[in-house]
Amino acid sequence: MSLTITFIDPRGRAIEASAEPGDNLLRVGQAAGLPLEGTCEGQMACSTCHVIVAAEWFDRLPPASEEEEDMLDFAAGARRTSRLSCQIDLTAEMDGLKVSVPGESHDARRM
C-alpha cells in the first residue's frame, strides 16, 4: 500500500511524495529533494530535519518524546506543531500527511 505525503517546500510549493508504511519521513523528504539535512542521521542529536506538521495532522501523530521536544528547542522557526522528521515512522493511517519545511531550513549537503 502506497502512501502520499505532501511537503510544502520553503518557497510554498507543494511536492507530493510516495512512501510505504514503515518508511521514515526524513528519508522520504530527502528522496523528494527537500532541504532536510538530517546531519545526525536520525539520532536526535540535531534539529536539521525539522518540519512543521499541518495542524489537522499534528494530534493524529504519535506524540514527540521528551528528547525530541528538547531538540526542537534548537530548531530555527519552531512552532507548536513542529516535529523532527527523523522521528516520524510512517503508518498506513498517515496517508495524506502534510508537512511544511520551514524557510529557515538549509541543507549544507547541497553546497
Secondary structure in CASP SS format (residue, H / E / C, confidence):
PFRMAT SS
TARGET T0000
AUTHOR 0000-0000-0000
METHOD secondary structure of the structure
MODEL  1
M C 1.00
S C 1.00
L E 1.00
T E 1.00
I E 1.00
T E 1.00
F E 1.00
I E 1.00
D C 1.00
P C 1.00
R C 1.00
G C 1.00
R C 1.00
A E 1.00
I E 1.00
E E 1.00
A E 1.00
S E 1.00
A E 1.00
E C 1.00
P C 1.00
G C 1.00
D C 1.00
N E 1.00
L H 1.00
L H 1.00
R H 1.00
V H 1.00
G H 1.00
Q H 1.00
A H 1.00
A C 1.00
G C 1.00
L C 1.00
P C 1.00
L C 1.00
E C 1.00
G C 1.00
T C 1.00
C C 1.00
E C 1.00
G C 1.00
Q C 1.00
M C 1.00
A C 1.00
C C 1.00
S C 1.00
T C 1.00
C C 1.00
H E 1.00
V E 1.00
I E 1.00
V E 1.00
A C 1.00
A H 1.00
E H 1.00
W H 1.00
F H 1.00
D C 1.00
R C 1.00
L C 1.00
P C 1.00
P C 1.00
A C 1.00
S C 1.00
E H 1.00
E H 1.00
E H 1.00
E H 1.00
D H 1.00
M H 1.00
L H 1.00
D C 1.00
F C 1.00
A C 1.00
A C 1.00
G C 1.00
A C 1.00
R C 1.00
R C 1.00
T C 1.00
S E 1.00
R E 1.00
L E 1.00
S H 1.00
C H 1.00
Q H 1.00
I C 1.00
D E 1.00
L C 1.00
T C 1.00
A H 1.00
E H 1.00
M H 1.00
D C 1.00
G C 1.00
L C 1.00
K E 1.00
V E 1.00
S E 1.00
V C 1.00
P C 1.00
G C 1.00
E C 1.00
S C 1.00
H C 1.00
D C 1.00
A H 1.00
R H 1.00
R H 1.00
M C 1.00
END
